[in-house]
Structures are given as structure tokens and as C-alpha cells.
Amino acid sequence: MDDGAADSGQHEFEKLMFAISAQKDIHAYEIIFRHFAPRVRSYMSKLAADSQLAEELMQETMIAVWNKADRYDRSKGSLSTWIFTIARNLRIDAVRKEKRPEFDPDDPVFVPDAEPSADNVLVAQQTAEHLKAALAGLPQEQAKLLEMSFFEDATHSVIAKKLNIPLGTVKSRMRLAFAKLRLVLGQGDDA
């Protein structure tokens, strides 16, 4: 087919699209459908391994051609370019849907944590008791600093202001408190 015949055919298809757009001419649509549907199906078959999906996408494409006929603008490209762009975009949408993960209620993210075992509860209680005993063995000013820092989430600067003592004193008392706790808790592990 030479360029003159191709241009003539293209011009005829454009007239048919105008008839579909302006008058919802079903006869014009049938001609467009008979010409382009097999080509779109073939295109989709090359892109999609599933022949049923290719058929569905071809049908969606041709429905879009009917519904969007008034949006065709020949200055932006040929009719076949417009139709195959619709087809390509529908295929991209289908791929996105395929890649969207399904919700799996058994996914560990959605399964609540198991109740702690009796052994773990016992170990946690013993550790807490051991830590309380170690804190009780600290001088009162060091224990107060640890309590404010860890249980009240106070910064060293805030502690210094609340207790009206220098920031350096807060830091050195904290270091001393940690050193004593390490010593006491470290000895407890050896026994």
C-alpha cells in the first residue's frame, strides 16, 4: 500500500471518528472496530501472556474509542496512534493492578505478638527486682537523677535546672550512678 492509499485510508477513518464523535454513529464505529480490534488484540497478545487478558484489554480499548471519540485530535497524531496509546495505557494500568500486593491476614506484620511465655515473664520480673535493688543501693542524689532521666524523660539540662545544680554535676553523678549499677548488676550475673 503506497503512502497515498494509506493517507486516503487514514482520512476515511478520521471521517468515521468524526461521525462517531458528532452523532454516535454505530455504523462508523463498526467499521473502526472491525479494522482496529484484531490489531489491538494482536498487540495485546504480544504484551500479555494471557490471551483472556489480551481480549479483555482489546475490548476495553475499543469501548474507550467509542466513549472518547470526541477527544481524538488528528493534529496530535494519527487515529491508529491514538487507539494504540489508549491500549498501551490500559495495559500499564493492568500491570499496576497485578503488582499491587494482596492483603494477607497471616502476614506477620498483621499478626499480634504472642503472649510472653511464663519463663520470659519470670525472667523479666527477676530482672526488674534486681534492677530495683541495685537502684536502692545508690546514693539518693544519683538515684533521683536516674529516675528523672529515664522515668520522666528529662534531659540533663532540665534536671540541672529543676534541682538547681550545675550541668557538669548532673553528668558526673550520672556517670557515677551508671558505674555503680554496672558493678552491682555485673556481680549479680556471676553469682
Secondary structure, 3 states (H helix, E strand, C coil): CCHHHHHHHHHHHHHHHHHHHHHCCHHHHHHHHHHHHHHHHHHHHHHCCCHHHHHHHHHHHHHHHHHCHHHCCHHHCCHHHHHHHHHHHHHHHHHHHHHCCCCCCCCCCCCCCCCCCHHHHHHHHHHHHHHHHHHHCCCHHHHHHHHHHHHCCCCHHHHHHHHCCCHHHHHHHHHHHHHHHHHHHHHHHHC
